[in-house]
Amino acid sequence: MTAAHAALAPAGLPGPVLRAERLAKEFSGVRVLSDVSLDLRPGEIHAVIGENGAGKSTLMRLLSGYLKPSEGTLFMDGAPAEFHAQADAQAAGIALVHQEILLAEALTVSENIFIGREIARFGRLDERAMREAAAAQLAEIGCKVSPNDLVRDISLANRQLVQIAKALLGTQRVVIFDEPTAVLTHDEVDPLLDIIVELKRRGVAILYISHRLDEVERLADRVTVLRDGRMVGTYDAHGLTPRRMASLMVGREFASLYPARQDPARLGQDESTPALEIEGAHVPGFVTDVSLTLRKGEILGLAGMIGAGRTELFEGLLGLRPSSFRAVRLHGKPVGFHSPAQAAKLGVGYLTEDRKGKGLLLEEKLAPNLTLAALDRVHPIAGLDLAGEADLLDRAVASYDIRLRSRDAKAGQLSGGNQQKLLLAKVMLNEPSVLIIDEPTRGIDIANKSQIYAFIQSLVREGRSCIVISSEMQELIGLCDRILVMRAGRINGELAGDAMTESNVALCATSSATNEKIPGRNIDG
Amino acid sequence: MADLAAAPPRAQHGWSIGWGDAGPFLALAALVLIGFLINPDFLSANNIANVVTRSAFIAIIAIGATFVIASGGLDLSVGSMAAFITGVMILFMNWAAPSVGTAAIPLGMAVALVTSIACGLLNGTIVTIGRIEPFIATLGTMGIFRALITYMTNGGTIAIDRSLRDAYRPVYFGDVLGVPIPILVSLAVALVAAYVLYRTRYGRRCVAVGANEDVARYSGISVARVRTLAFVIQGACVAIAAVCYVPRLGAATPTTGLLWELQVITAVVIGGTALRGGRGRVWGTVAGAVILEFIANLMVLSDFVSEYLVAAVQGVIIIIAMLIQRMSKR
């Protein structure tokens, strides 16, 4: 595992198809990327990792022609290449698979694949040729949707595949994947990774950008690490553990991503007064007869695939969706919530999984975002107490370590990690005794992740109780005292102690087996 | 995680105005300057007072529209609602005058307020409970109100009773210390509105609902209540404007308030309120209403453009204002 990438090319391997030499990029005088050199060889998966803001997406946009480098040169097959627009890079055989799904939902799969490069004969669209080509392309990557399906009718995973089919259309020599699995659940990831391996086998050079270091470990032949816009180095992926990658990314050793677990014995003592009990929850179309108990001071994990009903269960609980419950007890007292406001009043806070769409007003400044769910706190008698609100923001910035350039910044200008911290501070302003956190660390970097885990741990140490919904199994295993696994709207298993392993969680999430069959089952309630 | 050493300076709070918000006021200043260069009479105290007084109705209604638009709605019915309210008010006053005398005026004002709040509530509930797009809902009620006033007037006019005319006159033509009453009323409405929008929970919620309905919902805000209340505020503003308007015309006709919705929405958008919601600017709206009236006045005072083209110029202005909003976004 050496940083000298020159030494890494074994004899007999073909030369690089795309090579970047000393790339640098400035935006209005600010250097976001400097002195980055790397090469992509046919039949190789080259991963690029780094924290948010390390320059990954800038690099990717330089390589795919969306941006022009301020300094440095690109070489295609050894000859200098200059891409004036993304179309130039596309013509040279470089495709980019975007992180977000950029498809027109009202159009068909085939129309989306050919958007902007439609096949026409004598000026008239040749729908059949496009449909056939789309079908062939989809079949090639094992995507089972029909070219005639409307994009809005197909699943998220299939949309991602359609997007890949679109990128792969035409002969591709280099494919750049920008966090392709970010929007997928655990069992949707494998088929996608298989497609990437298949592309590699066919001799395509692949640049793979991901936050998920386990995927990088599994896929990559070489790994380039970026930090603060500079290159840390290019490493042979063989023997590079996720922990080592993480230390290279942040520039220091990581003892552990997760805070120390609390003593299980201490938890057991409070069993007489559970913080939250849900009995017989029904959310039409999503959840069937779910009952669960959250003990006081516990971090309870909720695992399962997207669509298993985890988010919907709690949206139903808070009155955000039509739902019915046989009984809900909060600290032993029967309750029923008809709105998040009422739930907040009684001490239940919910952090949405969709911080940009449902959590924060991105165009609004920080203080109004912070207090939006707790305006009573800044409304002593008549008007809003703006000075008091500014104090609350100061305190939130300090206690949740929110990094910002100015107090006047808009929420949308914060990094994902800092947005998540602001969202946590917003929900905590109501001082909930029971906190439900949906995807606490989606799309945020390792340093912020580890901080958020520490916040959650300290919240339960204060006597609060917490439910964590997550699609990242490692996160649940590292953080939670107990994990419930949902499948198809029901709770399909409960895991605690040593039984909390990835394979057990995956088994419960996908098989119809109940937890009776899970090895090492360890339930004490 | 310990390098939070240099905490950024705290923002100035209060009534400070950013450069982006100064736009409508700069435009207003420029317009005054141009007006003076074209025709020095433009700056005479008399003309200015006249123009601003005339802009008061649009300003008051547009202040209400600022709430509706900031909360992500739109109300096309304001013009015909104003006509309908005027008709209801005059009919009521004429009916009551023989028995209660001039006391019919304050009673009529109260009736106008109650009726228009009911109209606003109707718009609001169609939008929120009926889940109809505000554009369609208020397009419908716009037709309804317009038809009602045409029906009430039988296609002609309903004039205010002679016995009330003199007593009511000062509401439009009177002044306090030289400042015409409609200007004072619109200033008062703007002050209250600015307080409500910027300094109360309702104002925050209103803007939040317009910025992102989901965020508002997940933050425990009752989106339907906030939206409905915005339409009610709009109704109340229409009533206040109608009350000031009655003495000027002395009658309600089927053409009263025609195309006011265009002027109102134009004033709001020129003022810096985001048409897709999420940002409201009360004083900008007032400036926008004055700008519109200044332009109309300039067109009358100068001979460049026929005054019959006033609506066309206003139409051009709303498009330019939207283009500026779009460009300042990026």
Interface residues (C-beta under 8 A of the other chain):
Chain A: L320 S339 P340 A341 Q342 A343 A344 Y350 T352 D354 G357 K358 G359 L360 L361 L362 E363 E364 K365 P368 T371 L372 A373 L375 D376 H379 A382 G383 L384 L386 A387 A390 D394 V397 A398 D401 R403 L404 R405 S406 R407 D408 K426 A447 Q451
Chain B: M1 L4 A7 P8 P9 R10 A11 H13 G14 Y195 Y198 R199 T200 R201 R204 R205 V207 A208 A211 N212 D214 V215 A216 R217 Y218 S219 G220 I221 S222 G278 R279
